[in-house]
Amino acid sequence: MPKHIPTVIRAQIVALREAGLKLTQTSDQVGHSIGGCSIVVKHYKGTASYVSKKAPGKKRKLNARDERQIRRMVEKDRKMSCKKQTVLFNSLSDKTISEITMRRTLKRLGFRGRATAKKLLLKAKHRNTRRKWCRERSDRATAEWNKRVFFR
């Protein structure tokens, strides 16, 4: 059942079809797709109702505002454990959530627990030494330079 078609328009679609209009004429008159109108009519014939069923499953405990708050908390301190984030959220909010709910929310927001990649810690001294080395060998052929590997 198309969710974006309001109940009033669904009733209109069914009434127009029962009045004898073709599906294309009905869709033109109400301003919705032929497929959407067809689904509404089929649903009405099967259930004699214009209203679609509620979405299955349990409602989410956190709304969009809570998720934005969690995102800000995590971005402020990325290294804080999930347990500590849950305790902090519960103290700041009037809702209480479990650690599992926090993990699920973090996953939905795109945060993943990963170990950081090891990288070379280059300081200004290292960069300057490297530039000096390159300048000394700037007259070499391009083919020889392509054999070298540099890290940022």
Contacts in CASP RR format, 6 or more apart in sequence:
PFRMAT RR
TARGET T0000
AUTHOR 0000-0000-0000
METHOD contacts of the structure
MODEL  1
MPKHIPTVIRAQIVALREAGLKLTQTSDQVGHSIGGCSIVVKHYKGTASY
VSKKAPGKKRKLNARDERQIRRMVEKDRKMSCKKQTVLFNSLSDKTISEI
TMRRTLKRLGFRGRATAKKLLLKAKHRNTRRKWCRERSDRATAEWNKRVF
FR
1 39 0 8 1.000
1 40 0 8 1.000
1 43 0 8 1.000
1 52 0 8 1.000
1 53 0 8 1.000
2 32 0 8 1.000
2 36 0 8 1.000
2 39 0 8 1.000
2 40 0 8 1.000
3 52 0 8 1.000
5 13 0 8 1.000
5 32 0 8 1.000
5 36 0 8 1.000
5 40 0 8 1.000
7 50 0 8 1.000
7 51 0 8 1.000
9 30 0 8 1.000
9 32 0 8 1.000
10 40 0 8 1.000
10 44 0 8 1.000
10 50 0 8 1.000
10 51 0 8 1.000
11 50 0 8 1.000
12 30 0 8 1.000
13 26 0 8 1.000
13 30 0 8 1.000
13 32 0 8 1.000
13 37 0 8 1.000
13 40 0 8 1.000
13 41 0 8 1.000
14 40 0 8 1.000
14 41 0 8 1.000
14 44 0 8 1.000
14 50 0 8 1.000
16 25 0 8 1.000
16 26 0 8 1.000
16 29 0 8 1.000
16 30 0 8 1.000
17 23 0 8 1.000
17 26 0 8 1.000
17 37 0 8 1.000
17 41 0 8 1.000
21 29 0 8 1.000
23 34 0 8 1.000
23 37 0 8 1.000
23 38 0 8 1.000
23 41 0 8 1.000
24 34 0 8 1.000
26 37 0 8 1.000
27 33 0 8 1.000
27 34 0 8 1.000
27 35 0 8 1.000
27 36 0 8 1.000
27 37 0 8 1.000
30 37 0 8 1.000
40 50 0 8 1.000
43 49 0 8 1.000
43 52 0 8 1.000
44 50 0 8 1.000
61 95 0 8 1.000
61 97 0 8 1.000
61 101 0 8 1.000
62 70 0 8 1.000
62 95 0 8 1.000
62 97 0 8 1.000
62 101 0 8 1.000
62 105 0 8 1.000
66 89 0 8 1.000
66 93 0 8 1.000
66 95 0 8 1.000
67 105 0 8 1.000
67 108 0 8 1.000
67 109 0 8 1.000
69 89 0 8 1.000
69 92 0 8 1.000
69 93 0 8 1.000
70 85 0 8 1.000
70 89 0 8 1.000
70 102 0 8 1.000
70 105 0 8 1.000
70 106 0 8 1.000
70 109 0 8 1.000
71 109 0 8 1.000
73 80 0 8 1.000
73 85 0 8 1.000
73 88 0 8 1.000
73 89 0 8 1.000
74 80 0 8 1.000
74 85 0 8 1.000
74 106 0 8 1.000
74 109 0 8 1.000
74 111 0 8 1.000
80 88 0 8 1.000
82 99 0 8 1.000
82 102 0 8 1.000
82 103 0 8 1.000
82 106 0 8 1.000
83 99 0 8 1.000
85 102 0 8 1.000
85 106 0 8 1.000
86 97 0 8 1.000
86 98 0 8 1.000
86 99 0 8 1.000
86 101 0 8 1.000
86 102 0 8 1.000
89 97 0 8 1.000
89 102 0 8 1.000
90 96 0 8 1.000
90 97 0 8 1.000
97 105 0 8 1.000
119 151 0 8 1.000
120 151 0 8 1.000
122 151 0 8 1.000
122 152 0 8 1.000
130 150 0 8 1.000
END
